């Protein structure tokens, strides 16, 4: 892999890691919150996007 490919891989893995944290935080909002439905919907959107990115990553990029 060349330097650009490594940078892309690192950026994607970093973005996935950060989005996973946000998704988990949003998913733990309790149902007593007035924003519960919106946060659950955002958590689902982020979760689905993470799965799409992970599915598109070539096997050779995994350590």
C-alpha positions as CSV (number, residue, x, y, z in Angstrom):
1,X,0.0,0.0,0.0
2,X,1.2,3.5,-0.7
3,X,1.1,6.4,1.7
4,X,-2.2,7.8,0.5
5,X,-3.9,4.4,1.0
6,X,-2.5,4.2,4.5
7,X,-3.8,7.7,5.3
8,X,-7.2,6.8,3.9
9,X,-7.3,3.6,5.9
10,X,-6.3,5.4,9.1
11,X,-8.9,8.1,8.5
12,X,-11.6,5.6,7.9
13,X,-10.8,3.6,11.0
14,X,-10.6,6.8,13.1
15,X,-14.0,7.9,11.8
16,X,-15.5,4.6,12.5
17,X,-14.1,4.6,16.0
18,X,-15.4,8.1,16.7
19,X,-18.8,7.4,15.2
20,X,-19.1,4.2,17.2
21,X,-18.7,6.2,20.4
22,X,-21.3,8.7,19.4
23,X,-23.7,5.9,18.4
24,X,-23.3,4.2,21.7
25,X,-23.7,7.4,23.7
26,X,-26.9,8.2,21.8
27,X,-28.2,4.7,22.3
28,X,-27.9,5.0,26.0
29,X,-30.3,7.9,26.4
30,X,-33.1,7.0,28.7
31,X,-36.7,7.1,27.6
32,X,-37.4,9.9,30.2
33,X,-35.6,12.3,27.9
34,X,-37.7,14.6,25.8
35,X,-35.3,13.9,22.9
36,X,-35.4,10.2,23.3
37,X,-37.0,9.4,19.9
38,X,-34.6,11.8,18.0
39,X,-31.5,10.4,19.7
40,X,-32.5,6.8,19.0
41,X,-33.1,7.6,15.4
42,X,-29.7,9.3,15.1
43,X,-28.1,6.4,16.8
44,X,-29.6,4.0,14.2
45,X,-28.5,6.2,11.3
46,X,-24.9,6.3,12.6
47,X,-25.0,2.6,13.3
48,X,-26.1,1.8,9.7
49,X,-23.4,4.1,8.2
50,X,-20.7,2.4,10.3
51,X,-21.8,-1.0,9.0
52,X,-21.8,0.3,5.4
53,X,-18.2,1.6,5.8
54,X,-17.0,-1.5,7.5
55,X,-18.5,-3.7,4.8
56,X,-16.7,-1.7,2.1
57,X,-13.2,-1.9,3.7
58,X,-11.0,-4.4,1.9
59,X,-9.9,-7.5,3.9
60,X,-6.2,-6.7,3.5
61,X,-6.7,-3.4,5.4
62,X,-7.5,-5.3,8.6
63,X,-4.5,-5.9,10.8
